[in-house]
């Protein structure tokens, strides 16, 4: 489950920080004007990159997630009598992603986008046997850093003259990041090195609605991530000699995403936004069936963002998101600096 991630905040900031597509009858000077804050969307009908313009967008994302679990290594004789070890674990997961995104306006309605991420992951796992001979915890740290999954996307604005404005998108995610099935594992099936990709290609169609209501801009978005199933090799530890290899067909659970929010223009240079996002991640299948531990995941987040226009070519976007459900990341911070090359 990769790219976590807070689509409502990212979609809003991406739309607000991209350049403004001018109408066909405007002058060349008007076509080169860029979206700097929400004010620009209120004044102009286009929200994608203008024809012939290129935007280079660098970003840094920090994600923190933690979980506490208690498991029983044994069996239950009576509801109140447990035979075996009671094990408590505390897991802290940290992910930092540096992304470089390029957007180019083919026409005033159509833009193409490509994103190259570099991912660093760090998991700190602390375990303690509550009723064991020693109460001292054991801590294990696992890291991983490599190229992430490269993405490419198309965006098209359906209408230019009358609000609300509708934008369709189609995104493709590759498998350039290291797969969970390719990194080495130890005898307990734990990662020796953390993966930086999902291991599966995906296609994500989506639609966004933008409604300017001076001095605010309302938005809604919806998307569906279809993960393409694939055959993977899984190493199974053997009791005698070398581990055996098993080929399984994995169908990673698809994702349904819904988001809504509002952007507010404080002045021509500064704006802020707030949004809510919900994701439902469907159960994954192995060899056509659901495994016993497969479950439906519900991820809800609330996001806040601020956008400051340094000049016509450069903006600074800062966004923060907090998880509202157990499956969602605890906290995410993103800093983006889009720069427009005329």
C-alpha positions as CSV (number, residue, x, y, z in Angstrom):
1,X,0.0,0.0,0.0
2,X,2.2,2.5,-1.3
3,X,1.8,6.1,-2.0
4,X,0.3,7.3,1.0
5,X,-1.5,8.1,0.8
6,X,-4.1,11.8,1.5
7,X,-5.5,12.4,-1.9
8,X,-7.8,15.2,-0.9
9,X,-4.9,17.5,0.2
10,X,-2.6,16.5,-2.6
11,X,-5.3,16.9,-5.3
12,X,-6.2,20.3,-4.0
13,X,-2.7,21.6,-3.7
14,X,-1.7,20.1,-7.0
15,X,-4.6,21.9,-8.7
16,X,-4.0,25.2,-6.9
17,X,-0.3,25.2,-7.6
18,X,-0.4,24.3,-11.3
19,X,-0.5,27.0,-13.9
20,X,-3.7,28.5,-15.2
21,X,-4.9,27.5,-18.7
22,X,-6.2,30.6,-20.4
23,X,-9.1,30.6,-22.9
24,X,-8.4,30.3,-26.6
25,X,-9.2,34.0,-27.3
26,X,-6.9,35.5,-24.6
27,X,-3.5,37.1,-25.4
28,X,-0.1,35.5,-25.1
29,X,0.6,37.5,-21.9
30,X,-2.6,36.2,-20.3
31,X,-1.8,32.6,-21.3
32,X,1.5,32.7,-19.4
33,X,0.0,33.8,-16.1
34,X,0.3,31.1,-13.5
35,X,-2.0,29.9,-10.7
36,X,-0.4,31.2,-7.5
37,X,-3.3,31.1,-5.0
38,X,-7.0,30.3,-4.9
39,X,-7.6,33.9,-6.1
40,X,-6.4,32.9,-9.6
41,X,-8.9,30.1,-9.8
42,X,-11.6,32.6,-8.9
43,X,-10.5,34.9,-11.7
44,X,-9.8,32.5,-14.5
45,X,-11.6,29.4,-15.8
46,X,-8.6,27.2,-16.6
47,X,-6.8,25.2,-13.8
48,X,-4.3,23.0,-15.8
49,X,-0.9,23.9,-17.3
50,X,-1.3,26.3,-20.2
51,X,-0.3,25.2,-23.7
52,X,3.5,25.1,-24.1
53,X,4.3,25.7,-20.4
54,X,6.4,23.3,-18.2
55,X,6.2,23.1,-14.4
56,X,9.0,21.4,-12.4
57,X,7.6,20.4,-9.0
58,X,10.0,19.2,-6.3
59,X,8.5,17.8,-3.1
60,X,9.5,16.2,0.2
61,X,7.0,14.1,2.2
62,X,7.5,12.8,5.8
63,X,5.1,10.1,7.0
64,X,4.9,8.7,10.5
65,X,2.8,5.7,11.6
66,X,2.9,3.6,14.8
67,X,1.0,0.6,16.1
68,X,0.8,-1.3,19.4
69,X,-0.3,-4.9,19.4
70,X,-0.6,-7.7,22.0
71,X,-0.5,-11.3,20.8
72,X,-0.7,-14.6,22.5
73,X,1.9,-17.3,21.5
74,X,0.0,-20.3,23.0
75,X,-3.6,-21.4,23.5
76,X,-6.6,-20.6,25.7
77,X,-7.9,-23.2,28.1
78,X,-10.7,-21.1,29.5
79,X,-11.8,-17.5,28.6
80,X,-9.7,-16.3,31.6
81,X,-6.8,-18.8,31.5
82,X,-4.1,-18.5,28.8
83,X,-1.3,-21.0,28.5
84,X,1.7,-19.6,26.6
85,X,3.5,-16.2,26.2
86,X,1.8,-12.9,26.0
87,X,3.8,-10.7,23.7
88,X,3.5,-6.9,23.3
89,X,5.0,-5.2,20.3
90,X,5.4,-1.5,19.4
91,X,6.1,-0.6,15.8
92,X,7.1,2.8,14.6
93,X,7.2,3.3,10.8
94,X,8.9,6.3,9.2
95,X,8.9,7.1,5.5
96,X,10.5,10.0,3.6
97,X,9.9,10.5,-0.1
98,X,11.6,13.0,-2.3
99,X,9.7,13.5,-5.5
100,X,10.4,15.2,-8.8
101,X,7.4,15.9,-10.9
102,X,7.2,17.4,-14.4
103,X,4.0,18.8,-16.0
104,X,3.6,20.0,-19.5
105,X,0.6,21.6,-21.2
106,X,-0.2,20.0,-24.5
107,X,-3.2,22.2,-25.0
108,X,-5.1,24.6,-22.6
109,X,-7.3,21.6,-21.7
110,X,-4.8,18.7,-21.7
111,X,-1.6,18.2,-19.6
112,X,0.8,15.3,-19.1
113,X,2.6,14.5,-16.0
114,X,5.5,12.3,-14.9
115,X,6.7,11.7,-11.3
116,X,10.0,10.1,-10.1
117,X,10.1,9.3,-6.3
118,X,13.1,8.3,-4.1
119,X,11.9,6.5,-1.0
120,X,13.6,6.0,2.4
121,X,11.9,3.8,5.0
122,X,12.7,3.0,8.6
123,X,10.8,0.5,10.8
124,X,11.6,0.2,14.5
125,X,10.1,-2.9,16.1
126,X,10.2,-3.3,19.9
127,X,8.9,-6.6,21.4
128,X,8.5,-7.7,25.0
129,X,7.2,-10.9,26.6
130,X,5.0,-9.8,29.4
131,X,4.9,-13.1,31.3
132,X,8.2,-14.4,30.1
133,X,11.5,-14.9,32.1
134,X,12.6,-11.4,31.1
135,X,10.6,-8.2,30.8
136,X,13.3,-6.3,28.9
137,X,12.2,-5.4,25.3
138,X,14.1,-6.4,22.2
139,X,14.4,-3.8,19.5
140,X,15.0,-4.4,15.8
141,X,15.5,-1.7,13.1
142,X,15.0,-2.4,9.4
143,X,15.7,0.2,6.7
144,X,15.3,0.5,3.0
145,X,16.0,3.2,0.4
146,X,15.8,3.1,-3.3
147,X,13.9,4.4,-6.3
148,X,10.1,4.3,-5.9
149,X,7.4,3.5,-8.4
150,X,7.6,6.0,-11.3
151,X,4.2,7.4,-12.3
152,X,2.7,9.0,-15.5
153,X,-0.6,10.8,-15.8
154,X,-2.9,12.6,-18.2
155,X,-5.4,15.3,-17.1
156,X,-8.1,16.9,-19.1
157,X,-10.4,19.8,-18.3
158,X,-13.9,19.1,-19.8
159,X,-15.4,22.6,-19.5
160,X,-13.8,26.1,-19.5
161,X,-16.5,28.7,-19.4
162,X,-19.1,27.7,-16.8
163,X,-18.5,26.6,-13.2
164,X,-18.3,24.0,-11.8
165,X,-15.2,22.9,-13.6
166,X,-14.7,19.2,-14.2
167,X,-11.3,17.6,-14.7
168,X,-10.7,13.9,-15.6
169,X,-7.4,12.1,-15.0
170,X,-5.8,8.8,-15.8
171,X,-2.7,7.7,-13.9
172,X,-0.4,4.8,-14.4
173,X,2.0,3.5,-11.8
174,X,5.0,1.3,-12.7
175,X,7.0,-1.2,-10.7
176,X,10.4,0.5,-10.7
177,X,10.5,0.4,-6.9
178,X,11.8,-2.7,-5.0
179,X,9.0,-5.2,-4.6
180,X,8.0,-6.8,-1.2
181,X,8.5,-10.1,-2.9
182,X,12.1,-9.3,-4.1
183,X,13.7,-8.0,-0.9
184,X,15.5,-10.6,1.3
185,X,13.7,-12.1,4.3
186,X,14.9,-13.8,7.5
187,X,13.9,-17.2,9.0
188,X,10.8,-15.7,10.6
189,X,9.6,-14.2,7.3
190,X,10.4,-10.6,8.4
191,X,12.1,-8.2,6.0
192,X,15.8,-7.8,6.1
193,X,15.4,-4.7,3.9
194,X,12.2,-2.7,3.4
195,X,10.7,-2.4,-0.1
196,X,10.2,0.9,-1.7
197,X,7.4,-0.1,-4.2
198,X,4.2,-2.0,-4.2
199,X,5.4,-4.7,-6.6
200,X,2.3,-4.4,-8.9
201,X,1.4,-1.9,-11.7
202,X,-1.8,0.0,-11.3
203,X,-4.1,2.2,-13.3
204,X,-6.1,5.0,-11.6
205,X,-8.9,6.9,-13.3
206,X,-10.3,9.8,-11.4
207,X,-12.5,12.9,-11.6
208,X,-12.3,16.3,-9.8
209,X,-14.9,19.0,-9.5
210,X,-14.0,22.6,-8.7
211,X,-16.6,25.2,-7.8
212,X,-15.4,28.8,-7.2
213,X,-17.4,30.7,-4.6
214,X,-15.6,34.0,-4.0
215,X,-13.5,34.1,-1.8
216,X,-13.5,30.3,-1.5
217,X,-13.1,27.3,-3.9
218,X,-14.9,24.0,-3.1
219,X,-13.7,20.8,-4.6
220,X,-14.7,17.1,-4.7
221,X,-12.7,14.2,-6.1
222,X,-13.1,10.5,-6.6
223,X,-10.8,7.8,-8.0
224,X,-10.4,4.1,-8.3
225,X,-7.0,2.3,-8.2
226,X,-7.0,-0.9,-10.1
227,X,-4.0,-3.1,-9.2
228,X,-3.1,-5.5,-12.0
229,X,-2.6,-9.0,-10.6
230,X,0.7,-10.8,-11.3
231,X,2.6,-14.0,-10.5
232,X,5.2,-13.7,-7.8
233,X,7.8,-16.0,-6.4
234,X,7.6,-16.6,-2.6
235,X,10.5,-18.1,-0.6
236,X,9.2,-20.7,1.9
237,X,11.6,-21.7,4.7
238,X,12.4,-25.4,4.6
239,X,13.0,-27.6,7.7
240,X,16.0,-29.4,6.1
241,X,18.1,-27.7,3.5
242,X,17.5,-24.8,1.1
243,X,14.2,-22.9,1.2
244,X,11.7,-23.8,-1.6
245,X,10.1,-21.4,-4.0
246,X,6.4,-21.2,-4.6
247,X,4.7,-19.3,-7.4
248,X,1.5,-17.5,-6.4
249,X,-0.9,-15.3,-8.3
250,X,-1.4,-12.2,-6.2
251,X,-4.3,-9.8,-6.8
252,X,-3.7,-6.8,-4.6
253,X,-6.8,-5.2,-3.3
254,X,-8.1,-2.2,-5.3
255,X,-8.7,1.2,-3.7
256,X,-11.7,3.4,-3.8
257,X,-10.9,7.0,-2.9
258,X,-13.3,9.9,-2.1
259,X,-12.3,13.5,-1.1
260,X,-13.8,16.9,-0.4
261,X,-12.6,20.2,0.8
262,X,-12.3,24.0,0.5
263,X,-9.6,26.5,-0.4
264,X,-9.8,30.1,0.9
265,X,-8.0,33.1,-0.6
266,X,-6.6,35.4,2.1
267,X,-5.0,37.7,-0.4
268,X,-3.6,37.5,-4.0
269,X,-0.4,35.8,-2.6
270,X,-1.6,33.5,0.2
271,X,-4.3,30.9,0.5
272,X,-5.1,27.9,2.7
273,X,-7.2,24.8,2.4
274,X,-8.8,22.1,4.5
275,X,-10.0,18.7,3.3
276,X,-11.3,15.3,4.2
277,X,-10.4,12.0,2.4
278,X,-11.7,8.5,2.7
279,X,-10.1,5.4,1.2
280,X,-11.5,1.8,1.1
281,X,-8.9,-0.8,0.3
282,X,-10.5,-4.0,-0.8
283,X,-9.3,-7.5,0.2
284,X,-6.4,-9.0,-1.6
285,X,-6.6,-12.4,-3.3
286,X,-4.1,-15.2,-3.5
287,X,-4.5,-17.7,-6.3
288,X,-8.1,-16.6,-6.8
289,X,-9.2,-16.8,-3.2
290,X,-9.1,-14.7,-0.1
291,X,-6.5,-15.7,2.5
292,X,-7.6,-16.1,6.2
293,X,-5.9,-12.9,7.2
294,X,-7.3,-10.8,4.4
295,X,-9.4,-7.8,5.6
296,X,-11.0,-4.6,4.3
297,X,-9.1,-1.5,5.2
298,X,-10.7,1.9,5.9
299,X,-8.5,5.0,5.8
300,X,-9.8,8.4,6.8
301,X,-7.7,11.5,7.0
302,X,-8.1,15.3,7.6
303,X,-5.7,17.6,5.8
304,X,-4.6,21.2,6.0
305,X,-2.6,23.2,3.5
306,X,-1.1,26.6,2.9
307,X,0.1,28.1,-0.4
308,X,2.3,31.2,-0.8
309,X,3.2,32.7,-4.2
310,X,6.8,33.9,-4.1
311,X,6.5,35.3,-7.6
312,X,4.8,34.4,-10.9
313,X,7.0,31.4,-11.4
314,X,7.4,30.0,-7.9
315,X,5.0,28.9,-5.2
316,X,5.6,27.2,-1.8
317,X,3.0,24.7,-0.6
318,X,3.0,23.1,2.8
319,X,0.4,20.5,3.7
320,X,-0.2,18.3,6.8
321,X,-2.6,15.4,7.2
322,X,-3.7,13.4,10.3
323,X,-5.2,10.0,10.4
324,X,-8.7,9.5,11.8
325,X,-8.9,5.7,11.7
326,X,-6.6,2.9,12.9
327,X,-5.4,1.9,9.4
328,X,-4.5,5.5,8.3
329,X,-1.0,7.0,8.8
330,X,-0.8,9.0,12.0
331,X,0.8,12.1,10.5
332,X,2.0,13.3,7.1
333,X,3.9,16.5,6.2
334,X,4.5,17.6,2.6
335,X,6.5,20.5,1.3
336,X,6.3,21.3,-2.4
337,X,8.0,24.0,-4.5
338,X,6.5,24.2,-8.1
339,X,8.6,26.2,-10.5
340,X,7.3,27.3,-13.9
341,X,9.5,27.3,-17.0
342,X,7.9,29.6,-19.6
